[in-house]
Amino acid sequence: MSALNPLGFSTPRLSLHGGPNVERIVQQRPLRRVLAFLGYSIDDVINDPIARNEVLGYYKLYKQVERSCEITEMERAWNALGR
């Protein structure tokens, strides 16, 4: 009875335990992924111009690959028959 509010209704509770159909998505930001791949911290990038240029190059490469994948997916969606 302690879960009842003054009107007599119980408050809904979300289950903390997910069933077998629960999927958790962990989103990573591009810069953090590049820094983790290269093994640099943000302080290294700020203080070292060589590390800064290396991170910038990999970040640009990441963005270019992401964009080309998006373009390919859009082309497949528009032209499903492959003509």
C-alpha positions as CSV (number, residue, x, y, z in Angstrom):
1,M,0.0,0.0,0.0
2,S,3.0,2.3,0.3
3,A,3.1,2.7,-3.5
4,L,-0.3,4.4,-3.6
5,N,-0.7,8.1,-4.0
6,P,-3.4,10.1,-2.2
7,L,-6.0,9.3,-4.9
8,G,-5.5,5.6,-4.4
9,F,-3.7,4.9,-7.7
10,S,-0.4,3.2,-7.8
11,T,2.5,4.9,-9.5
12,P,3.8,3.0,-12.6
13,R,7.3,1.7,-12.3
14,L,9.7,0.9,-15.1
15,S,11.4,-2.5,-14.8
16,L,15.2,-2.2,-14.4
17,H,15.7,-5.7,-15.8
18,G,15.4,-6.0,-19.5
19,G,14.0,-9.1,-21.1
20,P,15.7,-11.0,-23.9
21,N,14.5,-8.6,-26.5
22,V,16.1,-5.5,-25.0
23,E,18.9,-4.0,-27.0
24,R,21.1,-1.3,-25.6
25,I,22.9,1.1,-28.0
26,V,26.0,2.9,-26.9
27,Q,26.7,5.8,-29.1
28,Q,30.3,7.0,-29.5
29,R,31.2,10.4,-30.7
30,P,33.6,10.5,-33.7
31,L,36.3,12.6,-32.0
32,R,36.4,10.3,-29.0
33,R,36.7,7.3,-31.3
34,V,39.6,8.8,-33.1
35,L,41.4,9.8,-29.9
36,A,40.9,6.3,-28.5
37,F,42.2,4.7,-31.8
38,L,45.3,6.9,-31.8
39,G,45.8,6.7,-28.0
40,Y,45.9,10.5,-27.5
41,S,44.1,12.6,-24.9
42,I,42.6,15.9,-25.6
43,D,45.5,17.5,-23.8
44,D,47.9,15.9,-26.2
45,V,46.0,17.3,-29.1
46,I,46.0,20.8,-27.7
47,N,49.7,20.9,-26.7
48,D,51.3,18.9,-29.5
49,P,50.9,20.2,-33.1
50,I,52.0,16.8,-34.5
51,A,49.3,15.0,-32.6
52,R,46.8,17.7,-33.6
53,N,47.5,17.2,-37.3
54,E,47.4,13.4,-37.0
55,V,44.0,13.5,-35.2
56,L,42.7,16.0,-37.7
57,G,43.8,13.7,-40.6
58,Y,42.1,10.7,-39.1
59,Y,39.0,12.7,-38.2
60,K,38.7,14.0,-41.8
61,L,39.1,10.4,-43.0
62,Y,36.4,9.2,-40.7
63,K,34.0,11.9,-41.9
64,Q,34.7,11.1,-45.5
65,V,34.1,7.4,-45.0
66,E,30.9,8.1,-43.1
67,R,29.6,10.4,-45.9
68,S,30.5,7.9,-48.6
69,C,28.6,5.2,-46.7
70,E,25.5,7.5,-46.4
71,I,25.7,8.2,-50.1
72,T,25.8,4.5,-50.9
73,E,22.9,3.8,-48.7
74,M,20.8,6.6,-50.3
75,E,21.7,5.4,-53.8
76,R,20.6,1.9,-52.9
77,A,17.3,3.2,-51.4
78,W,16.6,5.3,-54.5
79,N,17.6,2.7,-57.0
80,A,16.6,-0.6,-55.5
81,L,16.7,-2.6,-58.7
82,G,20.3,-1.6,-59.4
83,R,19.7,0.0,-62.8
